[in-house]
Amino acid sequence: MVETCASCRKGAETWEETWDRKRYCVDCLRSSAPAVLAFLTSKRPLQEALTRDMVSGLRHCVRYWTIFGALFGAVFMIDAVQNGKFDAMIGGFTAFGIIFSFCYIAVTGWLGVIAVSTWLPRETSVLDGNCVVRTPDRTTSFPLSECSWFEGLTSHDRAGLLLKARRAIVIQTPLERVACGLIPGMYPVWKEFLLLAGVTRGRKRRRQK
């Protein structure tokens, strides 16, 4: 059966249907979206899960311990250089700041993991032209025309600093931002598909929950 390609608008006998129910000739997919073509050939759905083992309170703690440790250490050393000696008051302030920061960051990291775990695992998928986000407590679905995307970092995700810092395809629905492309090999698949589908690229103001 001959189908009209959604990209080149030419008739083609060899085509593939993507997750937004559009059909493309293999030549167009091979030239502009090779990762998508390979994924379609495997007959797998376009979906990705964020699981509990992907978040860690320790990552949150290490980042902020490094920042605050460097900050208080710098204050202590600057004072010592300027005065030519170590001031006991500044030293005490520095020690208190480091200990307080250590405890505060550890507690917030632990509470963060508990809070995030209540809505994990989270599955993000594209089904019949809709971006579907499923968590244990709810499922949301929005047409791709109401969503946007950009290449960002995992820190843009709801899980934020509990995720390993890396680049991600950030999909923004009217309600939230979700980071995708975290599983090996999935980054180019998401990027090529969103470009192919003509989903708005850039950031939109989110709707209030």
C-alpha positions as CSV (number, residue, x, y, z in Angstrom):
1,M,0.0,0.0,0.0
2,V,1.3,3.4,-0.9
3,E,1.3,6.0,1.8
4,T,2.0,9.8,1.7
5,C,5.1,10.7,3.8
6,A,4.3,13.3,6.4
7,S,7.8,14.9,5.7
8,C,8.5,14.9,2.0
9,R,4.8,14.5,1.0
10,K,5.7,11.9,-1.6
11,G,4.1,8.5,-2.0
12,A,6.0,5.6,-0.5
13,E,5.5,1.8,-0.3
14,T,8.0,1.4,2.5
15,W,7.1,3.5,5.5
16,E,6.9,3.6,9.3
17,E,4.3,5.0,11.6
18,T,5.6,7.0,14.6
19,W,4.0,7.4,18.0
20,D,2.0,10.4,16.9
21,R,0.4,8.3,14.3
22,K,2.1,10.0,11.4
23,R,3.7,8.0,8.6
24,Y,7.1,8.6,7.1
25,C,9.0,7.0,4.3
26,V,12.0,5.1,5.3
27,D,14.3,7.4,3.2
28,C,13.2,10.4,5.2
29,L,13.6,8.6,8.5
30,R,17.0,7.3,7.5
31,S,18.3,10.8,6.6
32,S,16.8,12.9,9.4
33,A,15.9,10.5,12.2
34,P,18.1,7.3,12.1
35,A,17.7,6.7,15.8
36,V,13.9,6.8,15.5
37,L,14.0,4.5,12.5
38,A,16.1,1.9,14.5
39,F,13.8,2.2,17.5
40,L,10.7,1.8,15.3
41,T,12.2,-1.3,13.7
42,S,12.5,-2.8,17.2
43,K,8.7,-2.3,17.6
44,R,9.1,-0.8,21.1
45,P,6.9,1.9,22.5
46,L,8.4,5.3,23.1
47,Q,8.5,5.3,26.9
48,E,11.0,5.9,29.7
49,A,10.8,5.3,33.4
50,L,12.3,7.2,36.3
51,T,12.8,4.7,39.1
52,R,13.7,4.9,42.8
53,D,17.2,3.6,42.1
54,M,17.9,6.6,39.9
55,V,17.5,9.2,42.7
56,S,20.0,9.7,45.6
57,G,20.0,12.0,48.5
58,L,23.8,11.6,48.6
59,R,24.2,13.5,45.3
60,H,22.2,16.4,46.8
61,C,24.4,16.4,49.9
62,V,27.7,16.2,48.2
63,R,26.9,19.1,45.9
64,Y,25.9,21.4,48.7
65,W,28.6,20.2,51.1
66,T,31.2,21.1,48.5
67,I,29.7,24.6,47.9
68,F,29.2,25.5,51.6
69,G,32.5,23.9,52.6
70,A,34.4,26.0,50.0
71,L,32.5,29.1,51.0
72,F,33.2,28.9,54.7
73,G,36.8,27.8,54.0
74,A,37.3,30.8,51.8
75,V,36.0,33.2,54.5
76,F,38.4,31.6,57.1
77,M,41.4,31.8,54.8
78,I,40.7,35.3,53.6
79,D,40.5,36.6,57.2
80,A,43.7,34.7,58.1
81,V,45.6,36.3,55.1
82,Q,44.3,39.8,55.8
83,N,45.1,39.7,59.6
84,G,48.2,37.5,59.3
85,K,46.8,35.1,61.9
86,F,43.9,32.8,62.6
87,D,41.1,34.6,64.5
88,A,39.5,32.3,67.0
89,M,36.0,34.0,66.5
90,I,36.2,33.6,62.7
91,G,37.4,30.0,63.2
92,G,34.5,29.2,65.5
93,F,32.0,30.8,63.1
94,T,33.5,28.7,60.3
95,A,33.3,25.5,62.3
96,F,29.7,26.2,63.3
97,G,28.7,27.1,59.8
98,I,30.2,23.9,58.4
99,I,28.6,21.6,61.0
100,F,25.2,23.3,60.7
101,S,25.3,23.1,56.9
102,F,26.4,19.5,57.0
103,C,23.4,18.6,59.2
104,Y,20.9,20.7,57.4
105,I,21.9,19.4,54.0
106,A,21.8,15.8,55.2
107,V,18.3,16.2,56.6
108,T,17.0,17.9,53.5
109,G,18.5,15.3,51.2
110,W,16.9,12.5,53.3
111,L,13.5,14.3,53.3
112,G,13.9,14.9,49.5
113,V,14.3,11.2,48.8
114,I,11.3,10.4,50.9
115,A,9.1,13.0,49.1
116,V,10.2,12.0,45.6
117,S,9.7,8.3,46.4
118,T,6.0,8.8,46.9
119,W,5.5,9.5,43.2
120,L,8.0,7.0,41.8
121,P,8.3,5.1,39.5
122,R,7.2,7.6,36.9
123,E,6.8,6.6,33.3
124,T,6.8,9.1,30.4
125,S,5.6,8.0,27.0
126,V,4.1,9.2,23.8
127,L,0.9,7.4,22.7
128,D,-1.3,8.4,19.8
129,G,0.1,11.9,19.7
130,N,-0.2,12.5,23.4
131,C,2.5,12.9,26.1
132,V,1.5,10.6,28.9
133,V,3.0,10.8,32.4
134,R,2.1,8.1,34.8
135,T,2.9,8.0,38.5
136,P,1.4,5.8,41.3
137,D,-1.0,8.5,42.2
138,R,-2.1,10.0,38.8
139,T,-1.9,9.9,35.1
140,T,-1.8,13.0,32.9
141,S,-2.1,13.2,29.1
142,F,-1.6,16.2,26.9
143,P,-1.5,16.5,23.1
144,L,2.0,17.1,21.9
145,S,0.7,20.4,20.4
146,E,0.3,21.7,24.0
147,C,3.8,20.6,25.1
148,S,7.2,21.9,24.4
149,W,10.8,20.7,24.9
150,F,14.3,21.8,25.2
151,E,17.8,20.4,25.8
152,G,18.6,21.0,29.4
153,L,19.8,19.3,32.5
154,T,18.3,16.8,35.0
155,S,18.0,19.7,37.4
156,H,15.0,20.9,35.4
157,D,13.1,17.8,36.4
158,R,10.8,17.5,39.4
159,A,13.3,15.2,41.1
160,G,15.8,18.0,40.7
161,L,19.1,17.7,42.4
162,L,18.4,14.1,43.5
163,L,19.2,12.9,40.0
164,K,22.7,12.4,38.6
165,A,23.7,15.7,36.9
166,R,23.6,15.1,33.1
167,R,22.1,16.5,30.0
168,A,18.5,15.6,29.3
169,I,15.6,16.1,26.9
170,V,13.2,18.1,29.1
171,I,9.6,17.8,28.0
172,Q,7.3,20.5,29.4
173,T,3.7,19.7,29.7
174,P,1.1,22.2,30.8
175,L,1.6,20.9,34.4
176,E,5.3,19.9,34.8
177,R,8.7,19.3,33.4
178,V,10.0,15.7,32.9
179,A,13.6,14.8,32.0
180,C,13.9,12.1,29.4
181,G,16.9,10.6,27.5
182,L,18.5,9.3,30.8
183,I,18.6,5.7,29.7
184,P,21.5,4.9,27.4
185,G,20.6,5.3,23.8
186,M,17.3,7.2,24.4
187,Y,18.6,10.7,24.2
188,P,18.8,10.8,20.3
189,V,15.5,8.9,20.0
190,W,13.6,11.5,22.0
191,K,15.3,14.5,20.3
192,E,14.9,13.2,16.8
193,F,11.2,12.3,17.3
194,L,10.3,15.6,18.9
195,L,12.0,17.4,16.0
196,L,10.3,15.2,13.4
197,A,6.9,15.6,15.1
198,G,7.3,19.4,15.0
199,V,6.8,19.8,18.8
200,T,7.5,23.4,19.9
201,R,11.1,23.8,20.9
202,G,11.7,26.1,23.9
203,R,10.3,26.9,27.3
204,K,6.7,27.8,28.0
205,R,5.1,29.2,31.1
206,R,3.6,26.3,33.1
207,R,0.0,26.2,34.0
208,Q,-0.7,26.5,37.8
209,K,-1.6,23.2,39.4
